[in-house]
Amino acid sequence: MSTQRMFRRGLLLPTWALATTVAATPQTTPQAELAPITVTATRTAQSPFDVAASVDVVAAPASGSLDVNASELLQGVPGILARDRQNYAQDTQISIRGFGARATFGIRGVRLYSDGIPATMPDGQGQVSHFNLDAADRIEVLRGPFSALYGNASGGVVQLFSAEGTDPPQVRLGLAGGSDGLLRATLNARGVQGALDYNLDFSHFRTDGYRDHSRAQRESGNAVLGWKLDEHRKLTVVLNTMNLPGAQDPLGLTPRQFHDNPRQADDAATTFNTRKSVSQQQAGLIYDDQLSDASHLRLMGYYGQRSVLQYLSIPAVAQISPLSAGGVVDLGNEYGGGDARWTWASALAGRPFELTVGASYDNQHQHRRGYENFVDDTVGVRGALRRDEQDRVHDFDQYAQASWRVADAWTVMAGLRHSEVKFATDDRYLTASNPDDSGRVDYAATTPVAGVLYRVSPTAHLYASYGKGFETPTFSELGYRNDGDSGLNFGLQPSRTRSAEVGLKLRPRPGTQADIALFRADSRDEVAVATSLGGRTTYQNIPRARRQGAEASLTTTLAPRWKLQLAYTYLDARFRSPFLACAGRCSAPNTPVDAGARIAGVPRSNGYAALHFGGETGWQADLDGRYMATVPTDDLGTVEAPPYAVFGAGMGYVVEGGHWRTHAFARIDNLADRRYVGSVIVNDGNGRYFEPGSGRTFLLGVDLRWQP
């Protein structure tokens, strides 16, 4: 039997385990335990078990892991794909239930937050490169209809929360090194001093890269400072900085290149020295006021700057056109905004009731410049100016949501959000052959959601939800018109989605939880690639698309020191309308795509399994595996990334003595040294679809913790 078939059969265990565990377990209330708490679905602290939505809480490991990429924490959550590109010039690739799979860089279609501050710009473009995992307490992942209550995102929400200060205080030092010149060093201090609690962190990471021309270095700093003004009021300051200087971009590989040598970089990467530098600094201020026993006020404001300088592999001949923006991208971003929220929690008709109303505003001012990537016969350098524009986008949203336990067994949830997103560009690069392309476009949507949760028993909760969502094109997707003329593609429409899900949540005994969800999302005006030629990617709307499938997960304690985790996702994502797409390089869509074609970048199934051994001290061990089905790389379905299953193992030892806790650990990933495609670049005009995953890699490290 093949490894992949064994893995697929193994992933049937969640469903089997649900039925077996429930049948064998008496229907009594579980004993008290430290259950996870989520705030993402309802904006107030709730147990995920009592929320009519698919939401998972992933605790950050205390020590013993790399803590560099968000994909490390998210791989065990069903419905979400967080794929490490092995390319730090392009960030982690994240999609939820197929939304966001079209993103060739950054993250789209998914709302991102770090300590309550948006990591998604108002146009829908986001990134997680500044997520500081070493300081994190948890990540929450919301999927399905209720994500629409966060505005311009139809797929889901990912929120990172930093840990609060500890009493007694702690100082943590981490050092890890491994294959391909990998090095991670971290320093963290957290504690409580009178009315102040703090979490301060600095991390350094560098790697020579698994592939040629993929060297990267990243420094990240994060500080969360909280002051208790009195018993009812608290002020929190969040500071974050990230620097990524000159991260090399090896580009994708064609299937032939991948077959010949997955560690190679495309020749264009070395010829043009493709690379990207990013610098970001941001600050946020959060004010919490418990106005009374029933009401709470939360005010949040933030401001940040982000600069990006990227050298692309566009040949000089492709920049002859007067409409070319060149091969060097220089972006200067200033962004900021705020959120005001009031929550009332009391009783309505004698039953528990919660109401939250609020408004948010986000603004982004982007100075976008483009330059030729050559001077005379020298390539990979900054040349003549080819683009200069001031881009502005802002949103203003109002929202309300409520939760009412209308009976002991029933809770209903509902919400409404009205969003306005406005784009404007001021073109400052004017020549005889390049006219003024200034313009503006406004989008608006009202997105209602509703859900109901039924407590079948103290250990089983059934829920259903339905809602509408929308997703605007990003500024990058508006960047070029698909008719070849100059100017932004202001004819591109936002995608609008109707989604529904039903699910079952089981907590049959302490230490065991299982979830099953069935979902469907129907979109109109799906945003998809129209052309990709000479560094210009244009986009079009596809009338109809559908994503439907199922998710299952199981976490259970097998014995006092043994824990099993399983997750599986089945997802059928297809266009439901025929359209024209590009076959390779073309200046206009020229090849028919029939209704029923699969959406590129979305596997039909994927799964995760892990077995953990260990406790607070002594020996610890992990064995895990990931499976991915075939992934179509273009809308025509001409190329697919092959399926794969990879396995990893780790071991460590924790000792505590005096004021010190020491955790020494080792890990091997891709035990069988399997050749596989870690992520794909959808609809790449050069056919360089594949971003290889790393081969067998080793990691050794030690984490030290001191407390008085």
Stockholm file with secondary structure:
# STOCKHOLM 1.0

chainA/1-708         MSTQRMFRRGLLLPTWALATTVAATPQTTPQAELAPITVTATRTAQSPFDVAASVDVVAAPASGSLDVNASELLQGVPGILARDRQNYAQDTQISIRGFGARATFGIRGVRLYSDGIPATMPDGQGQVSHFNLDAADRIEVLRGPFSALYGNASGGVVQLFSAEGTDPPQVRLGLAGGSDGLLRATLNARGVQGALDYNLDFSHFRTDGYRDHSRAQRESGNAVLGWKLDEHRKLTVVLNTMNLPGAQDPLGLTPRQFHDNPRQADDAATTFNTRKSVSQQQAGLIYDDQLSDASHLRLMGYYGQRSVLQYLSIPAVAQISPLSAGGVVDLGNEYGGGDARWTWASALAGRPFELTVGASYDNQHQHRRGYENFVDDTVGVRGALRRDEQDRVHDFDQYAQASWRVADAWTVMAGLRHSEVKFATDDRYLTASNPDDSGRVDYAATTPVAGVLYRVSPTAHLYASYGKGFETPTFSELGYRNDGDSGLNFGLQPSRTRSAEVGLKLRPRPGTQADIALFRADSRDEVAVATSLGGRTTYQNIPRARRQGAEASLTTTLAPRWKLQLAYTYLDARFRSPFLACAGRCSAPNTPVDAGARIAGVPRSNGYAALHFGGETGWQADLDGRYMATVPTDDLGTVEAPPYAVFGAGMGYVVEGGHWRTHAFARIDNLADRRYVGSVIVNDGNGRYFEPGSGRTFLLGVDLRWQP
#=GR chainA/1-708 SS CCHHHHHHHHTTHHHHHHHHHHHHSCSCCCCCCCCCCBCTTTSSCBCGGGSSSEEEEEECCSSSSCCCCTHHHHTTSTTEEEECCSCTTSCCEEEETTBTTTCSSSBCSEEEEETTEESBCTTSCBCCTTCCSTTEEEEEEEESGGGGGGSSCSSEEEEEEECCCCSSCEEEEEEEEEGGGEEEEEEEEEEEETTEEEEEEEEEEEECCSSTTCCEEEEEEEEEEEEECSSSEEEEEEEEEEEEEEEECCCCBCHHHHHHCTTCCCHHHHHTTCEEEEEEEEEEEEEEECCSSSEEEEEEEEEEEEEEEEECCCCGGGGCSTTCCCSEEEEEEEEEEEEEEEEEEEEETTEEEEEEEEEEEEEEEEEEEEECSEETTEESSCCSEEEEEEEEEEEEEEEEEEEEEEETTEEEEEEEEEEEEEEEEEECCCBTTBCCCCEEEEEEEEEEEEEEEEEEETTEEEEEEEEEEEECCCHHHHSSCTTSCSSCCTTCCCEEEEEEEEEEEEEEETTEEEEEEEEEEEEEEEEEEEEEETTEEEEEEEEEEEEEEEEEEEEEEEETTEEEEEEEEEEEEEECSCEEECSSSCSSCCEEECTTCBCTTCCSEEEEEEEEECCSSEEEEEEEEEEECCEECSTTCCCEECCEEEEEEEEEEEEEETTEEEEEEEEEESTTCCCCEEEECTTCTTSCCEEECCCSEEEEEEEEEECC
#=GC SS_cons         CCHHHHHHHHTTHHHHHHHHHHHHSCSCCCCCCCCCCBCTTTSSCBCGGGSSSEEEEEECCSSSSCCCCTHHHHTTSTTEEEECCSCTTSCCEEEETTBTTTCSSSBCSEEEEETTEESBCTTSCBCCTTCCSTTEEEEEEEESGGGGGGSSCSSEEEEEEECCCCSSCEEEEEEEEEGGGEEEEEEEEEEEETTEEEEEEEEEEEECCSSTTCCEEEEEEEEEEEEECSSSEEEEEEEEEEEEEEEECCCCBCHHHHHHCTTCCCHHHHHTTCEEEEEEEEEEEEEEECCSSSEEEEEEEEEEEEEEEEECCCCGGGGCSTTCCCSEEEEEEEEEEEEEEEEEEEEETTEEEEEEEEEEEEEEEEEEEEECSEETTEESSCCSEEEEEEEEEEEEEEEEEEEEEEETTEEEEEEEEEEEEEEEEEECCCBTTBCCCCEEEEEEEEEEEEEEEEEEETTEEEEEEEEEEEECCCHHHHSSCTTSCSSCCTTCCCEEEEEEEEEEEEEEETTEEEEEEEEEEEEEEEEEEEEEETTEEEEEEEEEEEEEEEEEEEEEEEETTEEEEEEEEEEEEEECSCEEECSSSCSSCCEEECTTCBCTTCCSEEEEEEEEECCSSEEEEEEEEEEECCEECSTTCCCEECCEEEEEEEEEEEEEETTEEEEEEEEEESTTCCCCEEEECTTCTTSCCEEECCCSEEEEEEEEEECC
//
